[in-house]
Amino acid sequence: MPSRIAAELAARWNIQVADGPGAIHYSRDGNWYHPITRFPGALLDSMGYVVFASERAWRDCPYLRIGRKGDVGVPGGIRGIPGYRRMESA
């Protein structure tokens, strides 16, 4: 279900990301995600999104806590990441 929501919001909000799975991920609260594997990629929550142009930008983002197994924690949610775009509610 989150992947369907991510695809719907990316289309509605006209988010420019790579084609295929792994480029967009959705979390209602914006604090836990699967890793982005295609770039540019985006993390979405119910209020907006943040785009990562490259894997380097993704890996170097100090707001992300990328675990050894690839899971991504975002303490405080993605709304605190510079570049976050607030949109209408999902």
mmCIF file as gemmi writes it, N, C-alpha and C atoms, coordinates in Angstrom:
data_model
loop_
_atom_site.group_PDB
_atom_site.id
_atom_site.type_symbol
_atom_site.label_atom_id
_atom_site.label_alt_id
_atom_site.label_comp_id
_atom_site.label_asym_id
_atom_site.label_entity_id
_atom_site.label_seq_id
_atom_site.pdbx_PDB_ins_code
_atom_site.Cartn_x
_atom_site.Cartn_y
_atom_site.Cartn_z
_atom_site.occupancy
_atom_site.B_iso_or_equiv
_atom_site.pdbx_formal_charge
_atom_site.auth_seq_id
_atom_site.auth_asym_id
_atom_site.pdbx_PDB_model_num
ATOM 1 N N . MET Axp A 1 ? 0.795 -1.206 0 1 0 ? 1 A 1
ATOM 2 C CA . MET Axp A 1 ? 0 0 0 1 0 ? 1 A 1
ATOM 3 C C . MET Axp A 1 ? 0.846 1.282 0 1 0 ? 1 A 1
ATOM 4 N N . PRO Axp A 2 ? 1.922 1.39 0.841 1 0 ? 2 A 1
ATOM 5 C CA . PRO Axp A 2 ? 2.718 2.617 0.782 1 0 ? 2 A 1
ATOM 6 C C . PRO Axp A 2 ? 3.303 2.897 -0.602 1 0 ? 2 A 1
ATOM 7 N N . SER Axp A 3 ? 3.681 1.852 -1.366 1 0 ? 3 A 1
ATOM 8 C CA . SER Axp A 3 ? 4.233 2.1 -2.699 1 0 ? 3 A 1
ATOM 9 C C . SER Axp A 3 ? 3.168 2.665 -3.637 1 0 ? 3 A 1
ATOM 10 N N . ARG Axp A 4 ? 1.919 2.229 -3.479 1 0 ? 4 A 1
ATOM 11 C CA . ARG Axp A 4 ? 0.832 2.769 -4.295 1 0 ? 4 A 1
ATOM 12 C C . ARG Axp A 4 ? 0.585 4.225 -3.931 1 0 ? 4 A 1
ATOM 13 N N . ILE Axp A 5 ? 0.586 4.524 -2.641 1 0 ? 5 A 1
ATOM 14 C CA . ILE Axp A 5 ? 0.401 5.901 -2.189 1 0 ? 5 A 1
ATOM 15 C C . ILE Axp A 5 ? 1.541 6.775 -2.7 1 0 ? 5 A 1
ATOM 16 N N . ALA Axp A 6 ? 2.776 6.288 -2.62 1 0 ? 6 A 1
ATOM 17 C CA . ALA Axp A 6 ? 3.932 7.042 -3.11 1 0 ? 6 A 1
ATOM 18 C C . ALA Axp A 6 ? 3.778 7.364 -4.588 1 0 ? 6 A 1
ATOM 19 N N . ALA Axp A 7 ? 3.374 6.386 -5.381 1 0 ? 7 A 1
ATOM 20 C CA . ALA Axp A 7 ? 3.204 6.605 -6.822 1 0 ? 7 A 1
ATOM 21 C C . ALA Axp A 7 ? 2.1 7.611 -7.104 1 0 ? 7 A 1
ATOM 22 N N . GLU Axp A 8 ? 0.986 7.511 -6.381 1 0 ? 8 A 1
ATOM 23 C CA . GLU Axp A 8 ? -0.122 8.447 -6.582 1 0 ? 8 A 1
ATOM 24 C C . GLU Axp A 8 ? 0.277 9.871 -6.213 1 0 ? 8 A 1
ATOM 25 N N . LEU Axp A 9 ? 0.948 10.028 -5.074 1 0 ? 9 A 1
ATOM 26 C CA . LEU Axp A 9 ? 1.367 11.366 -4.665 1 0 ? 9 A 1
ATOM 27 C C . LEU Axp A 9 ? 2.43 11.935 -5.593 1 0 ? 9 A 1
ATOM 28 N N . ALA Axp A 10 ? 3.373 11.112 -6.03 1 0 ? 10 A 1
ATOM 29 C CA . ALA Axp A 10 ? 4.413 11.584 -6.946 1 0 ? 10 A 1
ATOM 30 C C . ALA Axp A 10 ? 3.788 12.096 -8.241 1 0 ? 10 A 1
ATOM 31 N N . ALA Axp A 11 ? 2.761 11.411 -8.72 1 0 ? 11 A 1
ATOM 32 C CA . ALA Axp A 11 ? 2.076 11.872 -9.932 1 0 ? 11 A 1
ATOM 33 C C . ALA Axp A 11 ? 1.288 13.153 -9.653 1 0 ? 11 A 1
ATOM 34 N N . ARG Axp A 12 ? 0.558 13.192 -8.558 1 0 ? 12 A 1
ATOM 35 C CA . ARG Axp A 12 ? -0.256 14.365 -8.224 1 0 ? 12 A 1
ATOM 36 C C . ARG Axp A 12 ? 0.61 15.602 -8.005 1 0 ? 12 A 1
ATOM 37 N N . TRP Axp A 13 ? 1.734 15.412 -7.318 1 0 ? 13 A 1
ATOM 38 C CA . TRP Axp A 13 ? 2.609 16.534 -6.993 1 0 ? 13 A 1
ATOM 39 C C . TRP Axp A 13 ? 3.67 16.778 -8.067 1 0 ? 13 A 1
ATOM 40 N N . ASN Axp A 14 ? 3.655 15.993 -9.136 1 0 ? 14 A 1
ATOM 41 C CA . ASN Axp A 14 ? 4.592 16.14 -10.256 1 0 ? 14 A 1
ATOM 42 C C . ASN Axp A 14 ? 6.056 16.102 -9.789 1 0 ? 14 A 1
ATOM 43 N N . ILE Axp A 15 ? 6.379 15.085 -8.99 1 0 ? 15 A 1
ATOM 44 C CA . ILE Axp A 15 ? 7.742 14.92 -8.485 1 0 ? 15 A 1
ATOM 45 C C . ILE Axp A 15 ? 8.57 14.233 -9.563 1 0 ? 15 A 1
ATOM 46 N N . GLN Axp A 16 ? 9.676 14.841 -9.925 1 0 ? 16 A 1
ATOM 47 C CA . GLN Axp A 16 ? 10.547 14.303 -10.967 1 0 ? 16 A 1
ATOM 48 C C . GLN Axp A 16 ? 11.581 13.367 -10.353 1 0 ? 16 A 1
ATOM 49 N N . VAL Axp A 17 ? 11.371 12.058 -10.543 1 0 ? 17 A 1
ATOM 50 C CA . VAL Axp A 17 ? 12.282 11.044 -10.02 1 0 ? 17 A 1
ATOM 51 C C . VAL Axp A 17 ? 12.567 10.016 -11.117 1 0 ? 17 A 1
ATOM 52 N N . ALA Axp A 18 ? 13.518 9.141 -10.857 1 0 ? 18 A 1
ATOM 53 C CA . ALA Axp A 18 ? 13.85 8.065 -11.793 1 0 ? 18 A 1
ATOM 54 C C . ALA Axp A 18 ? 12.65 7.13 -11.945 1 0 ? 18 A 1
ATOM 55 N N . ASP Axp A 19 ? 12.564 6.492 -13.096 1 0 ? 19 A 1
ATOM 56 C CA . ASP Axp A 19 ? 11.518 5.501 -13.329 1 0 ? 19 A 1
ATOM 57 C C . ASP Axp A 19 ? 11.864 4.204 -12.609 1 0 ? 19 A 1
ATOM 58 N N . GLY Axp A 20 ? 10.832 3.474 -12.247 1 0 ? 20 A 1
ATOM 59 C CA . GLY Axp A 20 ? 11.02 2.149 -11.679 1 0 ? 20 A 1
ATOM 60 C C . GLY Axp A 20 ? 10.982 2.13 -10.169 1 0 ? 20 A 1
ATOM 61 N N . PRO Axp A 21 ? 10.923 0.911 -9.631 1 0 ? 21 A 1
ATOM 62 C CA . PRO Axp A 21 ? 10.85 0.75 -8.175 1 0 ? 21 A 1
ATOM 63 C C . PRO Axp A 21 ? 12.125 1.234 -7.491 1 0 ? 21 A 1
ATOM 64 N N . GLY Axp A 22 ? 11.976 1.704 -6.281 1 0 ? 22 A 1
ATOM 65 C CA . GLY Axp A 22 ? 13.123 2.132 -5.495 1 0 ? 22 A 1
ATOM 66 C C . GLY Axp A 22 ? 13.413 3.617 -5.544 1 0 ? 22 A 1
ATOM 67 N N . ALA Axp A 23 ? 12.689 4.369 -6.376 1 0 ? 23 A 1
ATOM 68 C CA . ALA Axp A 23 ? 12.958 5.804 -6.504 1 0 ? 23 A 1
ATOM 69 C C . ALA Axp A 23 ? 12.125 6.638 -5.537 1 0 ? 23 A 1
ATOM 70 N N . ILE Axp A 24 ? 10.957 6.151 -5.141 1 0 ? 24 A 1
ATOM 71 C CA . ILE Axp A 24 ? 10.103 6.912 -4.228 1 0 ? 24 A 1
ATOM 72 C C . ILE Axp A 24 ? 9.619 6.012 -3.1 1 0 ? 24 A 1
ATOM 73 N N . HIS Axp A 25 ? 9.559 6.597 -1.923 1 0 ? 25 A 1
ATOM 74 C CA . HIS Axp A 25 ? 9.068 5.858 -0.759 1 0 ? 25 A 1
ATOM 75 C C . HIS Axp A 25 ? 8.198 6.775 0.084 1 0 ? 25 A 1
ATOM 76 N N . TYR Axp A 26 ? 7.127 6.2 0.631 1 0 ? 26 A 1
ATOM 77 C CA . TYR Axp A 26 ? 6.158 6.947 1.418 1 0 ? 26 A 1
ATOM 78 C C . TYR Axp A 26 ? 6.082 6.421 2.837 1 0 ? 26 A 1
ATOM 79 N N . SER Axp A 27 ? 5.981 7.342 3.784 1 0 ? 27 A 1
ATOM 80 C CA . SER Axp A 27 ? 5.708 7.024 5.178 1 0 ? 27 A 1
ATOM 81 C C . SER Axp A 27 ? 4.787 8.121 5.694 1 0 ? 27 A 1
ATOM 82 N N . ARG Axp A 28 ? 3.651 7.749 6.208 1 0 ? 28 A 1
ATOM 83 C CA . ARG Axp A 28 ? 2.676 8.749 6.658 1 0 ? 28 A 1
ATOM 84 C C . ARG Axp A 28 ? 3.306 9.741 7.634 1 0 ? 28 A 1
ATOM 85 N N . ASP Axp A 29 ? 4.064 9.221 8.592 1 0 ? 29 A 1
ATOM 86 C CA . ASP Axp A 29 ? 4.682 10.066 9.609 1 0 ? 29 A 1
ATOM 87 C C . ASP Axp A 29 ? 6.019 10.666 9.183 1 0 ? 29 A 1
ATOM 88 N N . GLY Axp A 30 ? 6.624 10.119 8.141 1 0 ? 30 A 1
ATOM 89 C CA . GLY Axp A 30 ? 7.879 10.656 7.631 1 0 ? 30 A 1
ATOM 90 C C . GLY Axp A 30 ? 9.113 10.325 8.442 1 0 ? 30 A 1
ATOM 91 N N . ASN Axp A 31 ? 9.048 9.236 9.233 1 0 ? 31 A 1
ATOM 92 C CA . ASN Axp A 31 ? 10.217 8.952 10.078 1 0 ? 31 A 1
ATOM 93 C C . ASN Axp A 31 ? 10.875 7.588 9.857 1 0 ? 31 A 1
ATOM 94 N N . TRP Axp A 32 ? 10.355 6.769 8.957 1 0 ? 32 A 1
ATOM 95 C CA . TRP Axp A 32 ? 10.989 5.483 8.638 1 0 ? 32 A 1
ATOM 96 C C . TRP Axp A 32 ? 10.694 5.112 7.191 1 0 ? 32 A 1
ATOM 97 N N . TYR Axp A 33 ? 11.733 4.68 6.461 1 0 ? 33 A 1
ATOM 98 C CA . TYR Axp A 33 ? 11.6 4.365 5.033 1 0 ? 33 A 1
ATOM 99 C C . TYR Axp A 33 ? 12.468 3.183 4.65 1 0 ? 33 A 1
ATOM 100 N N . HIS Axp A 34 ? 12.123 2.596 3.511 1 0 ? 34 A 1
ATOM 101 C CA . HIS Axp A 34 ? 13.033 1.692 2.82 1 0 ? 34 A 1
ATOM 102 C C . HIS Axp A 34 ? 14.045 2.581 2.104 1 0 ? 34 A 1
ATOM 103 N N . PRO Axp A 35 ? 15.208 2.056 1.755 1 0 ? 35 A 1
ATOM 104 C CA . PRO Axp A 35 ? 16.211 2.904 1.11 1 0 ? 35 A 1
ATOM 105 C C . PRO Axp A 35 ? 15.847 3.258 -0.334 1 0 ? 35 A 1
ATOM 106 N N . ILE Axp A 36 ? 16.276 4.439 -0.753 1 0 ? 36 A 1
ATOM 107 C CA . ILE Axp A 36 ? 16.17 4.818 -2.163 1 0 ? 36 A 1
ATOM 108 C C . ILE Axp A 36 ? 17.269 4.069 -2.902 1 0 ? 36 A 1
ATOM 109 N N . THR Axp A 37 ? 16.924 3.453 -4.009 1 0 ? 37 A 1
ATOM 110 C CA . THR Axp A 37 ? 17.913 2.7 -4.786 1 0 ? 37 A 1
ATOM 111 C C . THR Axp A 37 ? 18.056 3.21 -6.22 1 0 ? 37 A 1
ATOM 112 N N . ARG Axp A 38 ? 17.195 4.156 -6.62 1 0 ? 38 A 1
ATOM 113 C CA . ARG Axp A 38 ? 17.279 4.772 -7.958 1 0 ? 38 A 1
ATOM 114 C C . ARG Axp A 38 ? 17.209 6.281 -7.776 1 0 ? 38 A 1
ATOM 115 N N . PHE Axp A 39 ? 18.045 6.985 -8.52 1 0 ? 39 A 1
ATOM 116 C CA . PHE Axp A 39 ? 18.144 8.435 -8.358 1 0 ? 39 A 1
ATOM 117 C C . PHE Axp A 39 ? 17.925 9.157 -9.681 1 0 ? 39 A 1
ATOM 118 N N . PRO Axp A 40 ? 17.362 10.371 -9.645 1 0 ? 40 A 1
ATOM 119 C CA . PRO Axp A 40 ? 16.904 11.041 -8.442 1 0 ? 40 A 1
ATOM 120 C C . PRO Axp A 40 ? 15.756 10.277 -7.794 1 0 ? 40 A 1
ATOM 121 N N . GLY Axp A 41 ? 15.702 10.36 -6.48 1 0 ? 41 A 1
ATOM 122 C CA . GLY Axp A 41 ? 14.672 9.674 -5.714 1 0 ? 41 A 1
ATOM 123 C C . GLY Axp A 41 ? 14.083 10.607 -4.674 1 0 ? 41 A 1
ATOM 124 N N . ALA Axp A 42 ? 12.97 10.192 -4.083 1 0 ? 42 A 1
ATOM 125 C CA . ALA Axp A 42 ? 12.296 11.063 -3.122 1 0 ? 42 A 1
ATOM 126 C C . ALA Axp A 42 ? 11.705 10.274 -1.964 1 0 ? 42 A 1
ATOM 127 N N . LEU Axp A 43 ? 11.672 10.934 -0.816 1 0 ? 43 A 1
ATOM 128 C CA . LEU Axp A 43 ? 10.947 10.441 0.35 1 0 ? 43 A 1
ATOM 129 C C . LEU Axp A 43 ? 9.721 11.328 0.506 1 0 ? 43 A 1
ATOM 130 N N . LEU Axp A 44 ? 8.564 10.704 0.718 1 0 ? 44 A 1
ATOM 131 C CA . LEU Axp A 44 ? 7.31 11.429 0.837 1 0 ? 44 A 1
ATOM 132 C C . LEU Axp A 44 ? 6.658 11.134 2.173 1 0 ? 44 A 1
ATOM 133 N N . ASP Axp A 45 ? 5.972 12.139 2.711 1 0 ? 45 A 1
ATOM 134 C CA . ASP Axp A 45 ? 5.09 11.915 3.849 1 0 ? 45 A 1
ATOM 135 C C . ASP Axp A 45 ? 3.722 12.478 3.472 1 0 ? 45 A 1
ATOM 136 N N . SER Axp A 46 ? 2.817 12.525 4.4 1 0 ? 46 A 1
ATOM 137 C CA . SER Axp A 46 ? 1.456 12.94 4.074 1 0 ? 46 A 1
ATOM 138 C C . SER Axp A 46 ? 1.331 14.42 3.735 1 0 ? 46 A 1
ATOM 139 N N . MET Axp A 47 ? 2.373 15.196 3.994 1 0 ? 47 A 1
ATOM 140 C CA . MET Axp A 47 ? 2.31 16.637 3.769 1 0 ? 47 A 1
ATOM 141 C C . MET Axp A 47 ? 3.269 17.166 2.709 1 0 ? 47 A 1
ATOM 142 N N . GLY Axp A 48 ? 4.181 16.323 2.204 1 0 ? 48 A 1
ATOM 143 C CA . GLY Axp A 48 ? 5.135 16.812 1.22 1 0 ? 48 A 1
ATOM 144 C C . GLY Axp A 48 ? 6.233 15.811 0.94 1 0 ? 48 A 1
ATOM 145 N N . TYR Axp A 49 ? 7.36 16.329 0.442 1 0 ? 49 A 1
ATOM 146 C CA . TYR Axp A 49 ? 8.433 15.431 0.011 1 0 ? 49 A 1
ATOM 147 C C . TYR Axp A 49 ? 9.782 16.145 -0.011 1 0 ? 49 A 1
ATOM 148 N N . VAL Axp A 50 ? 10.834 15.34 -0.094 1 0 ? 50 A 1
ATOM 149 C CA . VAL Axp A 50 ? 12.187 15.832 -0.302 1 0 ? 50 A 1
ATOM 150 C C . VAL Axp A 50 ? 12.825 14.955 -1.374 1 0 ? 50 A 1
ATOM 151 N N . VAL Axp A 51 ? 13.506 15.59 -2.329 1 0 ? 51 A 1
ATOM 152 C CA . VAL Axp A 51 ? 14.151 14.88 -3.438 1 0 ? 51 A 1
ATOM 153 C C . VAL Axp A 51 ? 15.652 14.818 -3.188 1 0 ? 51 A 1
ATOM 154 N N . PHE Axp A 52 ? 16.224 13.663 -3.501 1 0 ? 52 A 1
ATOM 155 C CA . PHE Axp A 52 ? 17.666 13.467 -3.449 1 0 ? 52 A 1
ATOM 156 C C . PHE Axp A 52 ? 18.145 13.258 -4.878 1 0 ? 52 A 1
ATOM 157 N N . ALA Axp A 53 ? 18.957 14.183 -5.366 1 0 ? 53 A 1
ATOM 158 C CA . ALA Axp A 53 ? 19.393 14.153 -6.765 1 0 ? 53 A 1
ATOM 159 C C . ALA Axp A 53 ? 20.328 12.988 -7.068 1 0 ? 53 A 1
ATOM 160 N N . SER Axp A 54 ? 21.083 12.56 -6.072 1 0 ? 54 A 1
ATOM 161 C CA . SER Axp A 54 ? 22.081 11.514 -6.307 1 0 ? 54 A 1
ATOM 162 C C . SER Axp A 54 ? 22.234 10.633 -5.077 1 0 ? 54 A 1
ATOM 163 N N . GLU Axp A 55 ? 22.884 9.503 -5.273 1 0 ? 55 A 1
ATOM 164 C CA . GLU Axp A 55 ? 23.155 8.622 -4.145 1 0 ? 55 A 1
ATOM 165 C C . GLU Axp A 55 ? 24.072 9.316 -3.14 1 0 ? 55 A 1
ATOM 166 N N . ARG Axp A 56 ? 24.999 10.111 -3.625 1 0 ? 56 A 1
ATOM 167 C CA . ARG Axp A 56 ? 25.904 10.831 -2.719 1 0 ? 56 A 1
ATOM 168 C C . ARG Axp A 56 ? 25.116 11.795 -1.825 1 0 ? 56 A 1
ATOM 169 N N . ALA Axp A 57 ? 24.17 12.538 -2.408 1 0 ? 57 A 1
ATOM 170 C CA . ALA Axp A 57 ? 23.34 13.457 -1.618 1 0 ? 57 A 1
ATOM 171 C C . ALA Axp A 57 ? 22.548 12.687 -0.567 1 0 ? 57 A 1
ATOM 172 N N . TRP Axp A 58 ? 22.056 11.528 -0.949 1 0 ? 58 A 1
ATOM 173 C CA . TRP Axp A 58 ? 21.299 10.656 -0.053 1 0 ? 58 A 1
ATOM 174 C C . TRP Axp A 58 ? 22.186 10.176 1.102 1 0 ? 58 A 1
ATOM 175 N N . ARG Axp A 59 ? 23.333 9.621 0.758 1 0 ? 59 A 1
ATOM 176 C CA . ARG Axp A 59 ? 24.234 9.053 1.778 1 0 ? 59 A 1
ATOM 177 C C . ARG Axp A 59 ? 24.833 10.129 2.687 1 0 ? 59 A 1
ATOM 178 N N . ASP Axp A 60 ? 25.05 11.331 2.145 1 0 ? 60 A 1
ATOM 179 C CA . ASP Axp A 60 ? 25.671 12.399 2.92 1 0 ? 60 A 1
ATOM 180 C C . ASP Axp A 60 ? 24.675 13.229 3.723 1 0 ? 60 A 1
ATOM 181 N N . CYS Axp A 61 ? 23.376 12.97 3.601 1 0 ? 61 A 1
ATOM 182 C CA . CYS Axp A 61 ? 22.37 13.76 4.314 1 0 ? 61 A 1
ATOM 183 C C . CYS Axp A 61 ? 22.458 13.492 5.818 1 0 ? 61 A 1
ATOM 184 N N . PRO Axp A 62 ? 22.8 14.499 6.612 1 0 ? 62 A 1
ATOM 185 C CA . PRO Axp A 62 ? 22.965 14.283 8.055 1 0 ? 62 A 1
ATOM 186 C C . PRO Axp A 62 ? 21.646 14.035 8.795 1 0 ? 62 A 1
ATOM 187 N N . TYR Axp A 63 ? 20.52 14.232 8.135 1 0 ? 63 A 1
ATOM 188 C CA . TYR Axp A 63 ? 19.217 14.031 8.775 1 0 ? 63 A 1
ATOM 189 C C . TYR Axp A 63 ? 18.743 12.588 8.707 1 0 ? 63 A 1
ATOM 190 N N . LEU Axp A 64 ? 19.418 11.773 7.882 1 0 ? 64 A 1
ATOM 191 C CA . LEU Axp A 64 ? 19.036 10.371 7.712 1 0 ? 64 A 1
ATOM 192 C C . LEU Axp A 64 ? 19.921 9.472 8.563 1 0 ? 64 A 1
ATOM 193 N N . ARG Axp A 65 ? 19.317 8.446 9.114 1 0 ? 65 A 1
ATOM 194 C CA . ARG Axp A 65 ? 20.046 7.413 9.853 1 0 ? 65 A 1
ATOM 195 C C . ARG Axp A 65 ? 19.873 6.115 9.073 1 0 ? 65 A 1
ATOM 196 N N . ILE Axp A 66 ? 20.84 5.829 8.197 1 0 ? 66 A 1
ATOM 197 C CA . ILE Axp A 66 ? 20.764 4.643 7.349 1 0 ? 66 A 1
ATOM 198 C C . ILE Axp A 66 ? 21.372 3.472 8.097 1 0 ? 66 A 1
ATOM 199 N N . GLY Axp A 67 ? 20.541 2.456 8.358 1 0 ? 67 A 1
ATOM 200 C CA . GLY Axp A 67 ? 20.981 1.297 9.119 1 0 ? 67 A 1
ATOM 201 C C . GLY Axp A 67 ? 21.79 0.326 8.279 1 0 ? 67 A 1
ATOM 202 N N . ARG Axp A 68 ? 22.416 -0.627 8.943 1 0 ? 68 A 1
ATOM 203 C CA . ARG Axp A 68 ? 23.226 -1.63 8.248 1 0 ? 68 A 1
ATOM 204 C C . ARG Axp A 68 ? 22.42 -2.468 7.272 1 0 ? 68 A 1
ATOM 205 N N . LYS Axp A 69 ? 21.153 -2.697 7.562 1 0 ? 69 A 1
ATOM 206 C CA . LYS Axp A 69 ? 20.3 -3.486 6.677 1 0 ? 69 A 1
ATOM 207 C C . LYS Axp A 69 ? 19.581 -2.616 5.651 1 0 ? 69 A 1
ATOM 208 N N . GLY Axp A 70 ? 19.892 -1.306 5.639 1 0 ? 70 A 1
ATOM 209 C CA . GLY Axp A 70 ? 19.332 -0.421 4.634 1 0 ? 70 A 1
ATOM 210 C C . GLY Axp A 70 ? 18.122 0.377 5.078 1 0 ? 70 A 1
ATOM 211 N N . ASP Axp A 71 ? 17.513 -0.002 6.207 1 0 ? 71 A 1
ATOM 212 C CA . ASP Axp A 71 ? 16.358 0.765 6.655 1 0 ? 71 A 1
ATOM 213 C C . ASP Axp A 71 ? 16.807 2.185 7.013 1 0 ? 71 A 1
ATOM 214 N N . VAL Axp A 72 ? 15.896 3.143 6.871 1 0 ? 72 A 1
ATOM 215 C CA . VAL Axp A 72 ? 16.251 4.548 7.039 1 0 ? 72 A 1
ATOM 216 C C . VAL Axp A 72 ? 15.363 5.192 8.1 1 0 ? 72 A 1
ATOM 217 N N . GLY Axp A 73 ? 15.98 5.628 9.156 1 0 ? 73 A 1
ATOM 218 C CA . GLY Axp A 73 ? 15.273 6.38 10.181 1 0 ? 73 A 1
ATOM 219 C C . GLY Axp A 73 ? 15.481 7.865 9.953 1 0 ? 73 A 1
ATOM 220 N N . VAL Axp A 74 ? 14.444 8.638 10.214 1 0 ? 74 A 1
ATOM 221 C CA . VAL Axp A 74 ? 14.536 10.09 10.064 1 0 ? 74 A 1
ATOM 222 C C . VAL Axp A 74 ? 14.004 10.719 11.355 1 0 ? 74 A 1
ATOM 223 N N . PRO Axp A 75 ? 14.872 10.876 12.361 1 0 ? 75 A 1
ATOM 224 C CA . PRO Axp A 75 ? 14.415 11.463 13.621 1 0 ? 75 A 1
ATOM 225 C C . PRO Axp A 75 ? 13.773 12.83 13.378 1 0 ? 75 A 1
ATOM 226 N N . GLY Axp A 76 ? 12.569 12.999 13.854 1 0 ? 76 A 1
ATOM 227 C CA . GLY Axp A 76 ? 11.856 14.253 13.646 1 0 ? 76 A 1
ATOM 228 C C . GLY Axp A 76 ? 11.116 14.328 12.322 1 0 ? 76 A 1
ATOM 229 N N . GLY Axp A 77 ? 11.302 13.337 11.445 1 0 ? 77 A 1
ATOM 230 C CA . GLY Axp A 77 ? 10.601 13.302 10.164 1 0 ? 77 A 1
ATOM 231 C C . GLY Axp A 77 ? 11.297 14.097 9.069 1 0 ? 77 A 1
ATOM 232 N N . ILE Axp A 78 ? 10.866 13.845 7.832 1 0 ? 78 A 1
ATOM 233 C CA . ILE Axp A 78 ? 11.505 14.494 6.685 1 0 ? 78 A 1
ATOM 234 C C . ILE Axp A 78 ? 11.192 15.981 6.595 1 0 ? 78 A 1
ATOM 235 N N . ARG Axp A 79 ? 10.202 16.452 7.327 1 0 ? 79 A 1
ATOM 236 C CA . ARG Axp A 79 ? 9.856 17.888 7.286 1 0 ? 79 A 1
ATOM 237 C C . ARG Axp A 79 ? 10.997 18.776 7.753 1 0 ? 79 A 1
ATOM 238 N N . GLY Axp A 80 ? 11.928 18.209 8.517 1 0 ? 80 A 1
ATOM 239 C CA . GLY Axp A 80 ? 13.073 18.973 9.001 1 0 ? 80 A 1
ATOM 240 C C . GLY Axp A 80 ? 14.255 18.996 8.052 1 0 ? 80 A 1
ATOM 241 N N . ILE Axp A 81 ? 14.166 18.285 6.938 1 0 ? 81 A 1
ATOM 242 C CA . ILE Axp A 81 ? 15.281 18.23 5.992 1 0 ? 81 A 1
ATOM 243 C C . ILE Axp A 81 ? 15.21 19.443 5.068 1 0 ? 81 A 1
ATOM 244 N N . PRO Axp A 82 ? 16.317 20.2 4.938 1 0 ? 82 A 1
ATOM 245 C CA . PRO Axp A 82 ? 16.32 21.325 3.992 1 0 ? 82 A 1
ATOM 246 C C . PRO Axp A 82 ? 15.95 20.835 2.589 1 0 ? 82 A 1
ATOM 247 N N . GLY Axp A 83 ? 15.116 21.584 1.918 1 0 ? 83 A 1
ATOM 248 C CA . GLY Axp A 83 ? 14.647 21.199 0.591 1 0 ? 83 A 1
ATOM 249 C C . GLY Axp A 83 ? 13.292 20.522 0.614 1 0 ? 83 A 1
ATOM 250 N N . TYR Axp A 84 ? 12.757 20.239 1.809 1 0 ? 84 A 1
ATOM 251 C CA . TYR Axp A 84 ? 11.439 19.645 1.924 1 0 ? 84 A 1
ATOM 252 C C . TYR Axp A 84 ? 10.401 20.585 1.311 1 0 ? 84 A 1
ATOM 253 N N . ARG Axp A 85 ? 9.542 20.043 0.461 1 0 ? 85 A 1
ATOM 254 C CA . ARG Axp A 85 ? 8.467 20.83 -0.166 1 0 ? 85 A 1
ATOM 255 C C . ARG Axp A 85 ? 7.141 20.434 0.458 1 0 ? 85 A 1
ATOM 256 N N . ARG Axp A 86 ? 6.503 21.367 1.091 1 0 ? 86 A 1
ATOM 257 C CA . ARG Axp A 86 ? 5.202 21.124 1.699 1 0 ? 86 A 1
ATOM 258 C C . ARG Axp A 86 ? 4.124 21.225 0.618 1 0 ? 86 A 1
ATOM 259 N N . MET Axp A 87 ? 3.244 20.233 0.603 1 0 ? 87 A 1
ATOM 260 C CA . MET Axp A 87 ? 2.168 20.173 -0.38 1 0 ? 87 A 1
ATOM 261 C C . MET Axp A 87 ? 0.841 20.027 0.356 1 0 ? 87 A 1
ATOM 262 N N . GLU Axp A 88 ? -0.253 19.893 -0.412 1 0 ? 88 A 1
ATOM 263 C CA . GLU Axp A 88 ? -1.537 19.664 0.232 1 0 ? 88 A 1
ATOM 264 C C . GLU Axp A 88 ? -1.552 18.276 0.864 1 0 ? 88 A 1
ATOM 265 N N . SER Axp A 89 ? -2.389 18.074 1.826 1 0 ? 89 A 1
ATOM 266 C CA . SER Axp A 89 ? -2.471 16.815 2.55 1 0 ? 89 A 1
ATOM 267 C C . SER Axp A 89 ? -2.851 15.671 1.633 1 0 ? 89 A 1
ATOM 268 N N . ALA Axp A 90 ? -2.286 14.484 1.922 1 0 ? 90 A 1
ATOM 269 C CA . ALA Axp A 90 ? -2.623 13.272 1.161 1 0 ? 90 A 1
ATOM 270 C C . ALA Axp A 90 ? -3.975 12.894 1.567 1 0 ? 90 A 1
